[in-house]
Amino acid sequence: MVTSLQMATEILPAEDGEAEGCVQCQRGSKLVLFVTGKCHWGCDYCPLSDNRKESPDMFANERRCSDWSEVIEEGRAMRATGTGITGGDPMLDMERSLEAVKQLKAAFGPEHHIHLYTSIPFATIHAKDFGDAGLDEIRFHFLDGTVNKYLDVMQACVDAGIQVGVELPCEPDKEKQLFLLLDQIHASPASFLNLNELEITVGNQENMDVRGFNLSGGITAAAEGSADLALRLKDAAEPLNFHLKYCSARYKDAGQLRARFRRRGQATLRPYEVLSNDDTILFGAVPTLLADAPDDVAELKQELGVADGWIRYDAHHERIELPLSLAEELADLLEVPVYLVEVHPTHDRLEVGLVHLNEHR
């Protein structure tokens, strides 16, 4: 009987043997640190966006960062309990990746859990450097689909005190190779295998079309057949000495990402803002020119009895921001537009909704 897994937006309980990096990701408490867009492998399923491919820039979550202080600031903004270092391939900028581990451990302490992804069977001498810096977990992506080239560096990482795992997309046309891989991992130093549901994105759609993959349906970008194969592999791995986890496309988007947004929103809400059921931030706004802002803000504070911190002027958007409940009251009284504003709880507070509350007056 094939295992049945819950596909939901809530945080799922950890499975026995699940990697700590996954446990924290599911809670939305891991900072996602994109250290470099460099990657020479050209995997046809790569979902990376064009603005990040081969980019030398760092991103902490959705925030472009120019130095470590900005990375740390973003980690604090979401009360991060750990960090996942990704790319590109982080080991193509080994110096920056190693420095990332050092900086994060120095800022957040030794309990801050750090995992890193790579496809490179790098020289074993570097494993000790990362172990000494405090890297907790490393996940290898096998370029040739076999463990052979990676055995030495995997063992070196274990010897350096780093937990070792494997992470791969579950490609529906690689069934035979993936089943053979289970026994290889069983005989390797790896303690877990993560299989991600293959996704068809704007960046890889042409390549996926060539391979004959179709969308599985519904609201996700999942490739048809990927989930079914992953669940059969999970059943087959039950008696083996490593943990196999399947992560669906839906859960990555609606679960992990939403949990991270929710966590950052809760940590950074201004007094006049509320978190919606969609994990976006809502507040009211009245457009006001910069020259008029001091008088308008003072008048509103007096008339509405608003305390300091519950109303502010946003010069960039030229608007007074205040609680949505007060905006709804003002909509019946003011001739000027009054808005409901919806933004993502990210560093740039991407605006995703604007509702005119008094347009029908």
N, C-alpha and C positions, 0 to 999 in steps of 0.2 A: 504494500500500500504506500502510495507516494505521500510524503509529509505535506501537511497543510499549514501554511504560514499566514499569520494575520497581516493584512496590508492596510495599515491605518495611519492616521495623522498623529495619534497620540504617541507618547514615548513608550516603547515596548520594553518589557523587562529583559534584563541581560540573560543570555543563555549560558549554561555551564561551559566553562572553558573559553568564553568569548574574550577577545583581546580588549585590554583596557582602553585602547584608542577608540575602538568601536563603541564601547559603553559610554564614553564621554561625548563622542560625536552625536550619539542618539539623544543625549540630554541637551544638545545644542550648546555645550559649554566649551567646545574646542575652537580656538582661534584657527582660521585657515590661512596659513602663510605661504603665499606663492613667491618663491625666492627668485625664480628665473623662468623665462619662456624658452630657453635654449633646449632643444631636443632634436637629435639627428636621426631618429628612428623612422619617422614617417608612417606610423601605424594608421591604417586606413579607417579605423573606427574612432580616432582621436576626436573628442568633442570640443577641444579647446577653441575659443573664439579667435578670430583673425587679429584682434587688437592685443592679444597676449602671446600668440605664437612667435617665437624667436625674440620676444621683447626682453630687454635687460632689466625692466622695471620690477620692483617688488610690490606686492599687494597684500595687505593684511585685511582679511575678509574682502569687502568691496572697495576698500580704501587704497589708493595708490600712495606708496610711502617712499620718501627720499632718504630717510635715516632710521636708525633703530629706535629713537625716541618716539617716532610716530607709530611704529609697530607696537611698542609697549603701551602707548596711549590707547590704541585700539583694543589691545588685550584687556586693559583695565576697564574700558568702556563697556565691555560685555561680561566682566567678572570671569574671565577665562580660567578654567581649571587645567587647561592643557593646550597644546598646539599641534596641528598636523602640518608638516612641511611638504610642499608639493611644487609642481611646475607644469610644464616643461619636465626636465629631469634635474632635480636638485643637485645630483652629483656631477653635473656638467658645470656647476659653479660650487665646487666642494668647499672652497675657502669661505664663501658667504654662508653656505649651509652650516658649516661648523661654527661659524661666528653666531649664527642665529640660535643654535642650541645654547651656546655660552651666554648670550645676551638674555635669552628668555629665562634660563635657570637663575641668573644673577638677579633679574627683576622680580620673579615670582616665587623663587625658592625651589629646592630640590624636589618637592612634591608635585610641581607642575609637570604633567605628563606630556612627553614629546614623542611623536612618531614621524617617520620620514619614508617617502616613497622613492624607489629608484628602479631602473631597468638595467643598471650597469653592474656587472660582476667586477667591481673595482678591486684594486690591489689590497690584499689582506692587511697590510701594515696600517692602513687608514682606519680599520675597525677600532683599534685601541684609542685613536684620537677622539672618535665619536663617543666611545664608551667612557673615556675620562671626562669628556665635556658634559656627560649626563644624558645622552640620547637613550630613551627608554625602549623604543620599539622601531624596527625597520621592516618595511614591506617590499618584497622583490616582485617585480613584474617580469616574467620570463619572456624574452623576445622571441626565442625559438620554440617556446611551448614545452621545454624540458628543463629539468633541474640541474643537468650535468655541469654546465659552465658556472653555476652559482654555488656549488657545494662548499668550495674552499672559503669563500667570503662569508657564507652563511655560518659556517662553523667558527670562523674568526670573530664574527659579531657575537655569537653565543658566548665564546670565551671572554669577550670584552664586557659581558654583562648586559647585552642588549637582547631583548626578546625578538625572535625572528619569525616572520610570516611571509605568506605569498598572497598577492592580490591580483586578480585577473578579471577581465570582462568575460561573461559567459556567452561565447559565440555559438549560435545554434549549429553551424556547419563544422564545428570542431569537437563533436561528441566523442569520437573514438579517442582523439588525442587527450581530451580532458579526463576520460575514464582511466586511461593509462597513467596520467599524471598523478592520480590519487595514490597509487602504490609508490611512485617516486617520492612524493612528499612524505609518505609514511616512513620511508627509509632515510629521510633527510633530517637536518636539525630544526626544521620549521615546526612551530607549535600550532599554527592556524593557517587556514586558507579562506580568503574572502572572495566570493564570486559576486560580481556586480551585474545586474541585469543590463544587457547591451541596449544602448540608446541610439536612436536615429535622430540626429540633430542637423541644424543648418550647415554646420561645419563638415559633416561626414555623409550627408545624404546621398550624394552622387556615388560615393564608394559603396555605400550600403545597397544602393539600387543595383550596382554591378554584381554584387554577391547574392542578389535575389532576396534580400530581407524586406519584409513588410512590417508596418506598424501593427502591434497586437490589438489595437483598438482602445477605446476609452479616452482618457484625458492625458495620458502619459506619452512619452516618446519611446516607449519600450519596443524592442524588436520581437516579432512573433517567434515563439519557440524558445526564447532565452530562459524564461521563468520555469517552464516545464523541465528543461534540461537541468537547470540548477537544482531543482527539487529532487530529481532522480539521482544526481550526484551526491546531494546531501544524505539521502538514504544509504547510498553505497558507502559513504565515508563513516557511517556510524561505528563500525567495529575498529576503525583505524585509530592511530595514536595522535591525531591532531583534530582540532575543531574546525568544522566547515560552516561558515556563515554565508547566507544568501541575502543580499541587499537589493531590494526592488527599486526600480526607477521612481515609482510613486513614493516610496518611503523616503528616498533621498531628497525629493523635492518637497513633498507635503509633510514629511516628518522631521528629518534632520535640519533642513534649511529653515523651516518654520520655527522649530525649537530654538535655533540660534537667533533668528530675528526676534522672537518673543523675549529671549533672555536679554538681548541688547536693549530692546525697547523698555523692559521693566527697569533696567539699570540706568537708563538715560532720560526717562520721561521728565519733562518740565512739569511744574505744578499744575498748569492749566491744560495739560494734555491727557488723553485717555488712550488705552490700548484696545483696539477693536477685536472682534472675534476672528478676524483674518490676520491678526498680528501686525497690523499697520497702526500708525499713530494718527489720531483725530484731534482737531482743535478748530476753533472759530477764527475768522479773520475779517478785518475791515480795511480796505485799501486806503492809504493815507500818504500824501507826499511828505518827504523828509522835512520840509520847512514847517509843515503843519503838525508834525508828529508830537512835539512836546506838549502843545496845548490840547490836542485831541486826547492824548493819553491821560493827561491830568484831569480833563473833564470827565472822561469815562470812569476813572478811578473814584472821583468824587461822587458822581451820579449813581454808580453801581455799587459803591462800597467795596471795591476790589483791593485786596491787600497787595503789597509789594511781592513780586515774583509770580503773580497770577495774571499779569498782563505785561507784554513787552512789544517793542517795535522792532520789526525785521527790516533793516535798511535795504538789504539786497532785493527783497521782494516788494518793498514799499508797502508794508501792511502792518496793522496792529494785530497781534495775536492774543487770544483770550479764550476762556473756557467755552466749549461748544454750547453749553446750556445758556450762557449769557448771550452768545451770538444769536441763538434762536429767539431770545427775547428781543434783542435789538432789531432783528429782521422785520418785526411788526411796527417798529418805531422810526427807523431811519429811511431816508430816501436814497442814500448811497448804497451800493451793493454790500451785502454781508454774505460771507462764504463759510462753508464747511470745507476744510482742507484735510486731505489724506496723504501721508507720506510714509515711505518705508523707514524703519528704524535703523538705517545705515548711516555711515559718517556723512555722506552727502545729502541725506534725507531726500531721496528721490521722490518727487511729487507724483502721485499715481491717481489722484482724484481731486476734483474741485466742483462743489455743488453750490449753485447760487440759491441762497435760502429765501430771498425775497423777490425773485424774478417775476412772480405772478401777481405782485401787488399792483 
